[in-house]
Amino acid sequence: MVYSPYALLAGGIIGLAIALIAYFAEKQKVAPYRRRPSENIKKSIKDSPNCTDYSMCIVCNENRISIKYMPCGHSFLCDECNIRLRRHSKQCIHCHKQIDRYVRI
């Protein structure tokens, strides 16, 4: 949308305000959201060595899962990450049930 300076002056202050609003609204249009990741992202996920290894801790992704929460039975943390997270919460981070005890697996 193009406005000539003379048309803006002819519209007065209200015309100028409308033109500025239209100008900035046009500038702020963004590209539509893409739902699919690019091919590079797909490739990096596919080539990742731990992308399908469900036995690794979900926090550090370095140590094997070694703790099971009771009574819910969820297990997704290594001992080190469990100790760090236990300081902050006594609830399962997956289902939010109160944790009664931790079982080493």
Backbone as a printed PyTorch tensor [residue, N CA C, xyz], in Angstrom:
tensor([[[  0.8540,  -1.1610,   0.0000],
         [  0.0000,   0.0000,   0.0000],
         [  0.9060,   1.2320,   0.0000]],

        [[  0.7420,   2.0850,  -0.9920],
         [  1.5880,   3.2610,  -1.1280],
         [  0.7230,   4.5030,  -0.9930]],

        [[  1.1920,   5.4280,  -0.1910],
         [  0.5020,   6.6960,  -0.0020],
         [  1.4300,   7.8110,  -0.4480]],

        [[  0.8960,   8.7270,  -1.2360],
         [  1.7130,   9.8790,  -1.6210],
         [  1.6980,  10.8790,  -0.4720]],

        [[  2.7610,  11.6850,  -0.3510],
         [  2.7950,  12.6780,   0.7300],
         [  1.6370,  13.6670,   0.6480]],

        [[  1.1890,  13.9950,  -0.5760],
         [  0.1020,  14.9630,  -0.7350],
         [ -1.2240,  14.3750,  -0.2750]],

        [[ -1.4270,  13.0820,  -0.5320],
         [ -2.6660,  12.4440,  -0.0860],
         [ -2.7040,  12.3930,   1.4380]],

        [[ -1.5420,  12.1660,   2.0520],
         [ -1.4830,  12.1390,   3.5080],
         [ -1.7940,  13.5060,   4.1000]],

        [[ -1.2690,  14.5600,   3.4890],
         [ -1.5330,  15.9150,   3.9770],
         [ -2.9930,  16.2870,   3.8060]],

        [[ -3.5970,  15.8360,   2.7090],
         [ -4.9970,  16.1650,   2.4480],
         [ -5.9080,  15.5040,   3.4790]],

        [[ -5.5100,  14.3670,   4.0160],
         [ -6.3380,  13.6670,   4.9950],
         [ -6.1900,  14.2090,   6.3970]],

        [[ -5.2680,  15.1250,   6.5990],
         [ -5.0600,  15.6930,   7.9210],
         [ -4.4230,  14.6900,   8.8680]],

        [[ -4.5020,  15.0080,  10.1230],
         [ -3.8530,  14.1860,  11.1420],
         [ -4.4820,  12.8020,  11.2340]],

        [[ -5.7830,  12.7100,  11.0390],
         [ -6.4530,  11.4060,  11.0920],
         [ -6.0390,  10.5500,   9.8970]],

        [[ -5.9420,  11.1770,   8.7330],
         [ -5.4830,  10.4440,   7.5450],
         [ -4.0620,   9.9440,   7.7260]],

        [[ -3.2170,  10.7910,   8.3290],
         [ -1.8360,  10.3980,   8.5930],
         [ -1.7910,   9.2230,   9.5780]],

        [[ -2.6000,   9.2830,  10.6190],
         [ -2.6410,   8.1990,  11.6030],
         [ -3.0990,   6.8940,  10.9640]],

        [[ -4.1240,   6.9600,  10.1280],
         [ -4.6190,   5.7620,   9.4470],
         [ -3.5520,   5.2010,   8.5180]],

        [[ -2.8570,   6.0950,   7.8000],
         [ -1.8070,   5.6520,   6.8880],
         [ -0.6620,   4.9830,   7.6470]],

        [[ -0.2730,   5.5560,   8.7830],
         [  0.8000,   4.9580,   9.5800],
         [  0.4000,   3.5950,  10.1510]],

        [[ -0.8270,   3.4960,  10.6090],
         [ -1.3100,   2.2110,  11.1180],
         [ -1.2950,   1.1630,  10.0130]],

        [[ -1.7720,   1.5320,   8.8340],
         [ -1.7780,   0.6010,   7.7020],
         [ -0.3600,   0.2180,   7.3030]],

        [[  0.5540,   1.1950,   7.3150],
         [  1.9400,   0.9390,   6.9380],
         [  2.5880,  -0.0640,   7.8930]],

        [[  2.4530,   0.1670,   9.2030],
         [  3.0820,  -0.7260,  10.1720],
         [  2.3920,  -2.0870,  10.2410]],

        [[  1.0960,  -2.1220,   9.9990],
         [  0.3990,  -3.4080,   9.9560],
         [  0.9170,  -4.2470,   8.7950]],

        [[  1.1840,  -3.6070,   7.6740],
         [  1.7320,  -4.2970,   6.5030],
         [  3.1490,  -4.7950,   6.7860]],

        [[  3.9520,  -3.9950,   7.4750],
         [  5.3360,  -4.3610,   7.7800],
         [  5.4150,  -5.5430,   8.7480]],

        [[  4.4250,  -5.6930,   9.6140],
         [  4.4860,  -6.7200,  10.6460],
         [  3.9280,  -8.0630,  10.2110]],

        [[  3.4860,  -8.1860,   8.9760],
         [  3.0020,  -9.4790,   8.5090],
         [  4.1560, -10.4630,   8.5050]],

        [[  3.9000, -11.6510,   8.9980],
         [  4.9450, -12.6710,   9.0660],
         [  4.5850, -13.8420,   8.1700]],

        [[  5.5900, -14.6240,   7.8480],
         [  5.3680, -15.8040,   7.0220],
         [  4.5050, -16.7990,   7.7860]],

        [[  3.6940, -17.5720,   7.0700],
         [  2.8580, -18.5580,   7.7590],
         [  3.7060, -19.5940,   8.4940]],

        [[  3.1960, -20.0760,   9.5970],
         [  3.8910, -21.0540,  10.4260],
         [  4.0560, -22.3530,   9.6480]],

        [[  5.2540, -22.8790,   9.6760],
         [  5.5210, -24.1520,   9.0120],
         [  5.3350, -25.2760,  10.0120]],

        [[  4.5830, -26.2630,   9.6320],
         [  4.3400, -27.3900,  10.5240],
         [  5.3950, -28.4750,  10.3840]],

        [[  6.0420, -28.5510,   9.2540],
         [  7.0320, -29.6040,   9.0310],
         [  8.4370, -29.0580,   9.2170]],

        [[  9.3000, -29.8160,   9.8870],
         [ 10.6860, -29.3550,  10.0190],
         [ 11.4040, -29.4300,   8.6840]],

        [[ 12.4090, -28.6250,   8.5320],
         [ 13.1700, -28.6310,   7.2840],
         [ 13.9110, -29.9470,   7.1390]],

        [[ 14.3780, -30.2050,   5.9510],
         [ 15.0950, -31.4510,   5.6860],
         [ 16.3610, -31.5610,   6.5380]],

        [[ 17.0340, -30.4430,   6.7940],
         [ 18.2460, -30.4860,   7.6190],
         [ 17.9390, -30.9340,   9.0430]],

        [[ 16.8350, -30.4480,   9.5980],
         [ 16.4580, -30.8410,  10.9530],
         [ 16.0880, -32.3160,  10.9790]],

        [[ 15.3220, -32.7660,   9.9750],
         [ 14.9620, -34.1810,   9.9040],
         [ 16.2070, -35.0510,   9.8460]],

        [[ 17.1800, -34.6220,   9.0430],
         [ 18.4120, -35.3980,   8.8850],
         [ 19.1930, -35.4480,  10.1970]],

        [[ 19.2900, -34.3110,  10.9000],
         [ 20.0550, -34.3020,  12.1480],
         [ 19.3790, -35.1520,  13.2180]],

        [[ 18.0540, -35.1590,  13.2450],
         [ 17.3360, -36.0060,  14.1960],
         [ 17.5620, -37.4750,  13.8550]],

        [[ 17.4910, -37.7870,  12.5660],
         [ 17.6740, -39.1670,  12.1200],
         [ 19.0870, -39.6640,  12.4080]],

        [[ 20.0810, -38.7960,  12.2510],
         [ 21.4730, -39.1800,  12.4440],
         [ 21.9220, -39.1250,  13.8970]],

        [[ 21.0820, -38.5980,  14.7780],
         [ 21.4540, -38.4850,  16.1870],
         [ 21.6230, -39.8780,  16.7910]],

        [[ 22.7310, -40.1120,  17.4950],
         [ 22.9760, -41.4600,  18.0160],
         [ 22.0030, -41.8870,  19.1060]],

        [[ 21.4100, -40.9540,  19.8280],
         [ 20.5360, -41.3160,  20.9440],
         [ 19.0650, -41.0630,  20.6700]],

        [[ 18.7000, -40.8090,  19.4140],
         [ 17.3220, -40.4030,  19.1530],
         [ 16.3160, -41.5170,  19.4300]],

        [[ 16.7170, -42.7840,  19.3600],
         [ 15.7900, -43.8720,  19.6390],
         [ 16.2190, -44.6910,  20.8450]],

        [[ 17.1920, -44.2310,  21.5750],
         [ 17.6660, -44.9640,  22.7410],
         [ 16.8620, -44.5280,  23.9560]],

        [[ 15.8300, -45.2990,  24.2640],
         [ 14.9380, -44.9430,  25.3540],
         [ 15.4730, -45.3670,  26.7140]],

        [[ 16.6970, -45.8650,  26.7620],
         [ 17.2680, -46.2710,  28.0420],
         [ 18.1290, -45.1720,  28.6540]],

        [[ 18.2390, -44.0290,  27.9670],
         [ 19.0630, -42.9320,  28.4590],
         [ 18.2210, -41.9380,  29.2600]],

        [[ 18.8380, -41.3280,  30.2530],
         [ 18.2050, -40.3070,  31.0920],
         [ 17.6990, -39.1690,  30.2120]],

        [[ 16.4690, -38.7170,  30.4480],
         [ 15.9020, -37.6620,  29.6050],
         [ 16.4550, -36.2810,  29.9360]],

        [[ 17.1290, -36.1330,  31.0700],
         [ 17.6810, -34.8320,  31.4510],
         [ 19.0900, -34.6530,  30.9070]],

        [[ 19.9900, -35.5550,  31.2530],
         [ 21.3930, -35.3950,  30.8410],
         [ 21.7110, -36.1170,  29.5320]],

        [[ 20.9510, -37.1350,  29.1980],
         [ 21.1500, -37.9360,  27.9910],
         [ 22.5630, -38.5260,  27.9290]],

        [[ 23.1920, -38.7090,  29.0880],
         [ 24.5340, -39.2870,  29.1560],
         [ 24.5410, -40.6020,  29.9230]],

        [[ 23.7540, -40.6780,  30.9800],
         [ 23.7160, -41.8710,  31.8260],
         [ 22.4560, -42.6760,  31.5360]],

        [[ 22.5210, -43.9430,  31.8580],
         [ 21.3600, -44.8170,  31.6780],
         [ 20.3230, -44.5540,  32.7730]],

        [[ 19.0690, -44.7910,  32.4490],
         [ 17.9900, -44.6700,  33.4270],
         [ 18.2440, -45.6760,  34.5410]],

        [[ 18.1880, -45.1980,  35.7760],
         [ 18.4820, -46.0940,  36.8980],
         [ 17.5220, -45.9300,  38.0720]],

        [[ 16.5080, -45.0780,  37.9380],
         [ 15.5810, -44.8100,  39.0380],
         [ 14.1500, -45.0150,  38.5590]],

        [[ 13.3510, -45.6850,  39.3870],
         [ 11.9180, -45.8350,  39.1090],
         [ 11.1580, -45.1940,  40.2570]],

        [[ 10.1960, -44.3330,  39.9240],
         [  9.3710, -43.6810,  40.9410],
         [  8.2550, -44.6320,  41.3690]],

        [[  7.9740, -44.6310,  42.6480],
         [  6.8860, -45.4530,  43.1660],
         [  5.9000, -44.5440,  43.8860]],

        [[  4.6330, -44.6890,  43.7420],
         [  3.8940, -45.8160,  43.2050],
         [  3.5840, -45.7370,  41.7060]],

        [[  3.8800, -44.6360,  41.0290],
         [  3.4490, -44.5000,  39.6290],
         [  4.2230, -45.4080,  38.6770]],

        [[  5.4690, -45.7310,  39.0050],
         [  6.2420, -46.6390,  38.1750],
         [  6.9770, -45.9920,  37.0180]],

        [[  6.9410, -44.6710,  36.9150],
         [  7.6560, -44.0020,  35.8260],
         [  9.1610, -44.0650,  36.0610]],

        [[  9.8940, -44.2570,  34.9830],
         [ 11.3570, -44.2770,  35.0810],
         [ 11.9310, -43.6000,  33.8510]],

        [[ 12.6810, -42.5230,  34.0800],
         [ 13.2680, -41.7750,  32.9750],
         [ 14.5020, -40.9920,  33.3840]],

        [[ 14.9830, -41.1800,  34.6280],
         [ 16.1250, -40.4190,  35.1280],
         [ 17.2520, -41.3300,  35.5960]],

        [[ 18.4640, -40.8110,  35.5000],
         [ 19.6080, -41.4790,  36.1180],
         [ 19.6630, -41.0560,  37.5850]],

        [[ 20.5230, -41.6870,  38.3460],
         [ 20.6290, -41.3970,  39.7790],
         [ 21.0490, -39.9490,  40.0320]],

        [[ 22.0230, -39.4450,  39.2680],
         [ 22.5150, -38.0730,  39.4660],
         [ 21.4210, -37.0370,  39.2210]],

        [[ 20.7000, -37.1640,  38.1210],
         [ 19.6410, -36.1930,  37.8090],
         [ 18.4820, -36.3180,  38.7830]],

        [[ 18.1930, -37.5320,  39.2390],
         [ 17.1470, -37.7240,  40.2320],
         [ 17.4790, -36.9770,  41.5190]],

        [[ 18.7380, -37.0390,  41.9540],
         [ 19.1510, -36.3330,  43.1740],
         [ 18.9610, -34.8280,  43.0010]],

        [[ 19.3490, -34.3090,  41.8390],
         [ 19.1900, -32.8630,  41.5980],
         [ 17.7240, -32.4560,  41.5590]],

        [[ 16.8850, -33.2310,  40.8830],
         [ 15.4700, -32.8760,  40.7740],
         [ 14.7170, -33.0970,  42.0780]],

        [[ 15.1610, -34.0670,  42.8720],
         [ 14.4980, -34.3790,  44.1400],
         [ 14.5570, -33.2040,  45.1040]],

        [[ 15.5860, -32.3630,  44.9750],
         [ 15.7010, -31.1760,  45.8440],
         [ 14.5730, -30.1810,  45.5960]],

        [[ 14.0460, -30.1770,  44.3720],
         [ 13.0420, -29.1840,  43.9890],
         [ 11.6080, -29.6780,  44.1300]],

        [[ 11.4000, -30.9790,  43.9560],
         [ 10.0270, -31.4720,  43.9740],
         [  9.9840, -32.9170,  44.4380]],

        [[  8.9150, -33.2720,  45.0860],
         [  8.6870, -34.6560,  45.5170],
         [  7.5720, -35.2840,  44.6840]],

        [[  7.3510, -34.7390,  43.4790],
         [  6.3310, -35.2660,  42.5790],
         [  6.9790, -35.7830,  41.3070]],

        [[  6.3490, -36.7880,  40.7060],
         [  6.7990, -37.3150,  39.4230],
         [  6.6620, -36.2040,  38.3860]],

        [[  7.7120, -35.9620,  37.6210],
         [  7.6400, -34.8730,  36.6430],
         [  6.8090, -35.2510,  35.4250]],

        [[  6.4010, -36.5150,  35.3390],
         [  5.5560, -36.9370,  34.2260],
         [  4.0700, -36.8630,  34.5800]],

        [[  3.6840, -37.4800,  35.6930],
         [  2.2540, -37.5480,  36.0380],
         [  1.8810, -36.6920,  37.2510]],

        [[  2.8740, -36.1110,  37.9270],
         [  2.6820, -35.2190,  39.0770],
         [  2.1110, -35.9130,  40.3180]],

        [[  2.1880, -37.2480,  40.3560],
         [  1.7860, -37.9590,  41.5760],
         [  2.8830, -37.8120,  42.6200]],

        [[  2.4750, -37.8610,  43.8770],
         [  3.4270, -37.7980,  44.9830],
         [  4.3170, -39.0380,  44.9520]],

        [[  5.6270, -38.8530,  45.0790],
         [  6.5700, -39.9640,  45.0710],
         [  6.7660, -40.4480,  46.5040]],

        [[  6.4660, -41.7280,  46.7360],
         [  6.6540, -42.3260,  48.0640],
         [  8.0800, -42.8110,  48.2530]],

        [[  8.6480, -43.3920,  47.1770],
         [ 10.0050, -43.9120,  47.2640],
         [ 10.6030, -44.0260,  45.8640]],

        [[ 11.9060, -44.1880,  45.8380],
         [ 12.6580, -44.3450,  44.5970],
         [ 13.2680, -45.7340,  44.5970]],

        [[ 13.1540, -46.4330,  43.4890],
         [ 13.7150, -47.7720,  43.3840],
         [ 14.8160, -47.7450,  42.3380]],

        [[ 15.9910, -48.2650,  42.6860],
         [ 17.0810, -48.3690,  41.6990],
         [ 16.7960, -49.5570,  40.7980]],

        [[ 16.9390, -49.3490,  39.5120],
         [ 16.6970, -50.4390,  38.5500],
         [ 17.9550, -50.7470,  37.7630]]])
